[in-house]
Amino acid sequence: MTQDYVSIARNGIWDNNVVFGQLLALCPLLAVTGTATNGLGMGLASLVVLVLSGVVVSLLRQAITPEIRIPAFVLIIACIVTVVDMSMNAWLHDLHKQLGLFIPLIVTNCAILGRAEAFASRQKVLPAAFDGLMMGVGFTAALVVLGATREVLGSGTLFANAPLLLGEHFGFLEVSVIPEYSGFLLLVLPPGGFIMLGILLALKAMIDARQGNKPRGAESEPTHSRIFTAAGVLQPSTEGDGAA
């Protein structure tokens, strides 16, 4: 049964957020979020892949048999990521050099394969596209928030090199938040990413506790869906289908 769009949006942006809800994609999260600009670029690339993969999987859901669905989903995602990677290399070359190998590694992002399996393969095109959009928005927001926090506290700037990486039209984003700031190197390095991620996860848990929210995705996922662990292992859902 198709979910209403409000619950899909809340699920993707907050309740089942790729980072703060599912704790997925932590490798690119910690590696590229030294600045908000890199986080924005990585997030937008992942958003495009999420939307396009959701649309394609939904369109082909009747043609893909259950026995080959996972390899088929991986192939679809890999093709889309290849197109995105080549497009960024052509039109956003500086940003592509900064993000490096992490663009092709979007293929291994368990969240994208998980949405294809748990949602897009069971829904019509519009809900599948909207789910991919909201998951992408939530993931991009997490990358930008973590990147901005680390950049401001670590370097005193915000969206540094935005014109160079994203184009001249994004020059307005570059701001010197703390002038003549000597910087705090730890927060720019990966260990600082772990520290800030832990703080942001604690803040989200506090907000959820105050609002009395149920655990992530408790009401928004189909009861017959399957879930992916952070290691990418497909496990049966414990709801609705009698699984142990």
Secondary structure as the mmCIF struct_conf table of DSSP 4:
data_model
#
loop_
_struct_conf.conf_type_id
_struct_conf.id
_struct_conf.beg_label_comp_id
_struct_conf.beg_label_asym_id
_struct_conf.beg_label_seq_id
_struct_conf.end_label_comp_id
_struct_conf.end_label_asym_id
_struct_conf.end_label_seq_id
HELX_LH_PP_P HELX_LH_PP_P1 THR A 2 ASP A 4
HELX_RH_AL_P HELX_RH_AL_P1 TYR A 5 ARG A 10
HELX_RH_PI_P HELX_RH_PI_P1 ASN A 11 ASP A 15
TURN_TY1_P TURN_TY1_P1 ASN A 16 ASN A 16
TURN_TY1_P TURN_TY1_P2 VAL A 18 GLN A 22
HELX_RH_AL_P HELX_RH_AL_P2 LEU A 26 VAL A 32
TURN_TY1_P TURN_TY1_P3 THR A 33 GLY A 34
BEND BEND1 THR A 35 THR A 35
HELX_RH_AL_P HELX_RH_AL_P3 ALA A 36 LEU A 59
TURN_TY1_P TURN_TY1_P4 LEU A 60 ALA A 63
BEND BEND2 ILE A 64 ILE A 64
HELX_RH_3T_P HELX_RH_3T_P1 PRO A 66 ILE A 68
HELX_RH_AL_P HELX_RH_AL_P4 ARG A 69 TRP A 91
HELX_RH_AL_P HELX_RH_AL_P5 HIS A 93 LEU A 99
HELX_RH_3T_P HELX_RH_3T_P2 GLY A 100 PHE A 102
TURN_TY1_P TURN_TY1_P5 ILE A 103 ILE A 103
HELX_RH_3T_P HELX_RH_3T_P3 PRO A 104 THR A 108
HELX_RH_AL_P HELX_RH_AL_P6 CYS A 110 ALA A 118
TURN_TY1_P TURN_TY1_P6 PHE A 119 PHE A 119
HELX_RH_3T_P HELX_RH_3T_P4 ALA A 120 ARG A 122
BEND BEND3 GLN A 123 GLN A 123
HELX_RH_AL_P HELX_RH_AL_P7 VAL A 125 SER A 155
BEND BEND4 GLY A 156 GLY A 156
STRN STRN1 THR A 157 LEU A 158
BEND BEND5 PHE A 159 PHE A 159
TURN_TY1_P TURN_TY1_P7 ALA A 160 ASN A 161
HELX_RH_AL_P HELX_RH_AL_P8 ALA A 162 LEU A 166
HELX_RH_3T_P HELX_RH_3T_P5 GLU A 168 LEU A 173
STRN STRN2 VAL A 175 SER A 176
BEND BEND6 VAL A 177 ILE A 178
TURN_TY1_P TURN_TY1_P8 PRO A 179 GLU A 180
HELX_RH_AL_P HELX_RH_AL_P9 LEU A 185 VAL A 188
BEND BEND7 LEU A 189 LEU A 189
HELX_RH_AL_P HELX_RH_AL_P10 PRO A 190 GLN A 211
TURN_TY1_P TURN_TY1_P9 GLY A 212 GLY A 212
HELX_LH_PP_P HELX_LH_PP_P2 ASN A 213 LYS A 214
BEND BEND8 PRO A 215 PRO A 215
TURN_TY1_P TURN_TY1_P10 ARG A 216 SER A 220
BEND BEND9 GLU A 221 GLU A 221
TURN_TY1_P TURN_TY1_P11 THR A 223 HIS A 224
STRN STRN3 ARG A 226 PHE A 228
TURN_TY1_P TURN_TY1_P12 ALA A 230 ALA A 231
STRN STRN4 LEU A 234 PRO A 236
BEND BEND10 THR A 238 ASP A 241
#
